[in-house]
Amino acid sequence: MEPPADPAGSGGRFRPIALVAAALCALALAPLPYGYYTLLRIAVTAAAGYGAVLAWESEDVAWAIGLGLLAAAFNPIIPVHLSRGAWAAVDLAAAAALAAAGVRSKRWAEAP
């Protein structure tokens, strides 16, 4: 039996989540209040964690591991402390990875 088709067509619920998280990462390059970066950590951890689960369930192991590592890097519970310049590079890489994951998610099965 084939898995059910994705009703939303191109990635279901994950695509907009990933693209919003990617936009938040790109916006983080601007000088913003500290609270924004806390919100960013929560949003990216949630989006990357959700994407990692979807990728894992679809047996896309490389994406599952990559998104899992991204979630770990941004987690707000045990924060990773880097310089502002290092975070700028991480934010750009995270924005690219989340946007790519959002596009790729149309291949991942999503539970109804």
N, C-alpha and C positions, 0 to 999 in steps of 0.2 A: 504494500500500500504506500502510495506517495504521500509525503508530508503536505499539509494544506498550503495552498498558495497564500502568499503574503497579501492580505486584503488592501493594504495601503499602497501596494506596488513598489517600490524602491526603498526598502529598508524599514518599513513600518514605523514604529515609534522611536527607534534608536537614531535614525538619520537626523531629525531636527534636534534631538538632545545633543548629539555629537557636534553638530554644526554650531549650536549656541555655545557649547563649551569651548570650541575652537575659537569662536569670536571673542569670548571672554579672555582667552589666553593671549590673543593678539592685542586686545585692549590693555592688557597688563603691562605692555611696554611703555605706556604713558605713566607719568608720576601721579599716583593716586593714593588716597588715604590707606592706612594699614588695614582697615576693615575690608576693603575691596579684596585684598590678597587673601584674607581669611575666607571670604565668600568664594573666591576662585579655587582655593584648596578643596573646599567642600564640593563645589560643582564639578570640578575635574575628577576628583576621587569617585564621585557617584557615577558620572558618565563613563569614565574609563572602566570602572568595576562592572557596570551593567554591560558594556560592550565586551569585556573579557568573558563574562558568563555566556553571552550569546555566541561569541566566537568559539568558546570551548564546546558548547552544546552542538555546534555545527562542525565540530572536529577541525576547526581552523586553528591549530595549536600555536603557530607562530604569532598570530594576531592576539590570541588569548594571553600568551605570555607577555607580549609587548604592552598590551593594554593593562595587564595586571601590574607590571613594573611601573607604568605611568601612574596608576592609582596609588601605588606604594610611595612613589616620589612626592606626590601632592597631598598625601593623607594629612589631615589636620591634627590627629591624635599624637603622633610621634613625628613632628615636623623635621624636614631636612633643611639645614641652614646653609645657604650659599650666598655669595656676594650678589649684588644687584646685577652686575654684568653677566654672571653665570646664570642667574634666573632668567635674564632676557633671552639667552640662547635656549634654555630649557623651555621657556614659554613659546618661542617660535617653533621649536621641534614638536612640542605638545600640540600646538595649533595645527600643524601640518599632519601629525599622526591622527588626531581626532577627525579632521576633515576627511582624510583618506579612509578612516574606519567608517565614517558615515556613508561614504560612497560605496565602500565594499559591503556594507551591511545588507544590501539587497540580496546577497548570496547566503546570508545567515538565516536559518529558520528561527522564527520567533514564536514563543508560546502564545496562544490566544488569550 
